[in-house]
Amino acid sequence: MNMRLVFGLPWRGSYRHKPWIMAFAALAMWSGALLVLHMTRPLWPAGWLGAGVVLAFWLAAMGVLLGSMVRLALEARRLCLPGLERATALSVCLNALALWVVSAVLLAVLSGHPAPLTELLAIGLAAGIAYALLPFWVVALALLLMPLLQGLATSLHWRGIAPQDPRFLEVCVAFVTPALLFSAWNWRRVLQHPHRPIGWFSRPIMLFATWTGRPRILHAAPADGLGRRPACRSRRGCSRRWRCTRPDRPICCVRCESHSAGHIRH
Amino acid sequence: MSESNSAPLTAQGLWHTYEGRTALRGVDFKVEAGSVLGLIGRNGAGKSTLIRALLGLLVPSSGGALVLGEPALQLTDRVKERLAYVPQQPEAFPWLTATQMLAFVGRFFPRWDDAFVRATLSRWDIPTGRPLAKLSPGERQRVELIRALACRPDVLVLDEPAAALDPVARRELLREVALRAGEDGCTVLFSTHIVSDLERVASQIALLHAGQLLLHCALDDTKERYARLWLPSRHAAAAPDAPVSRRVHSDGSLTLVVGRGARGDWPAAVQLDGARLDALGLEDLFVEIAA
């Protein structure tokens, strides 16, 4: 498989302004992180942590972007395209790994605190990927079980642990591992039945996205008489036009018929 | 099963149920290599479901399908490179322009024909600078058809390809399909409910009604093999046992679509006093069966 193509998939398989937005975001966040690192060094010994948090947010945004590539894989599956589905999964893994390693190494070299920053950046990246891929019910369940999770964190003595603490590694592993495993499971689940409608409760967040302002649900039911596709794009517009139709107004009837013909979705 | 002794597309006892409604009822059929099979049926007859099940895009409740000798649910890239599919709703890659999408997708096909893409985009007058989401359904359908044809497939599967096309584009598409089948030996399966499209290009037809495959034969044979038999009410009890379709009128008379038997003869009821046998055109046959 062509590795240039695999690494370039988030760029090539996205809309045309995305590479520029991503490049600008990377530049802004890295500049911000370096600025925080440089400015806080004389005043605050733990200033490197601020830079780490800034970059963790950037990696979270990149994680969302990588997670949203499930749409590309879904299109590949729906159209029976060879190689693209596998290339997309590989691209997410390799790009995530590369982003994490490069960011962690650069920041560690500049700040001198490799371990906590690596862990912090891993949490940011995993949070972004999980945000894009986890179904609604997991988010709902996590919110419902929040008191239980807090209790668990207290009993494991994880509450209030700062990144400098050696036990932060345990927190990192406890968050990153299930988040990534669950995301991978859901990626696979979504692709297994590309034409089966998925209820909103179990749909990954990224599949609620809109393109060009028009809501587009990728798991719309098939339209072969069993689906629920609307026959008219603008029901209000249709009904307004049809209101004028009467047997004594044949011209209006013909106009309405020809107008609505353009709105029928085959 | 080796590819050499199998048809490019095979359905074996496909059953499928959606939300308690049965969409496919034990469909068995093969699409022979190099043939153009028109799958005809009313809206909701199960055409798209059958196509998806054939291509492994849905897991059937029971039965299975083979594409170029491979199980449809586990298609390898080697087979996908030889297969092109255009779904009923051309909604793929809405964020890309036609040129970007075709250039992107083309990288995954070893036999991608760039010259065909450029020539057809220009010939079909497709706007290349706007995202696909902003094109009309007909334009998007044509872009999808270019994608499907540019990879030079051995098997081409089109789900109601002409539904959003104007008559000129429809003619061009049918011409292209006929050319591919005739010159390249491409096997084509296309679903439609437009009978005239079938008559132009199909070599075989399969009629699907309420999830059942009611007939599957060469297009030229339909007139010879099937006819409409009208029986007066007094002979209703003598009607043939398993007609293709059967309609009872208010006066008790029957209209049946009957086929010739294994020896090429019509059912005995044809000889009954007052019975009438009419030849059927393809559209009449479709209406008689599906009405």
Interface residues (C-beta under 8 A of the other chain):
Chain A: N2 L5 R12 G13 S14 Y15 R16 E75 R77 R78 L79 C80 L81 P82 G83 L84 R86 A87 Q192 H193 P194 H195 R196 W211 T212 R214 R216 A220 P222 A223 D224 G225 L226 R265 H266
Chain B: Y18 E19 R21 A23 N43 G44 A45 G46 K47 S48 T49 R52 L55 G56 L57 L58 V59 L75 D77 R78 K80 E81 L83 A84 Y85 P87 Q88 Q89 E91 A92 F93 P94 W95 L96 T97 Q100 F104 V105 R107 F108 F109 P131 A133 K134 P137 R147 E160 A163 A164
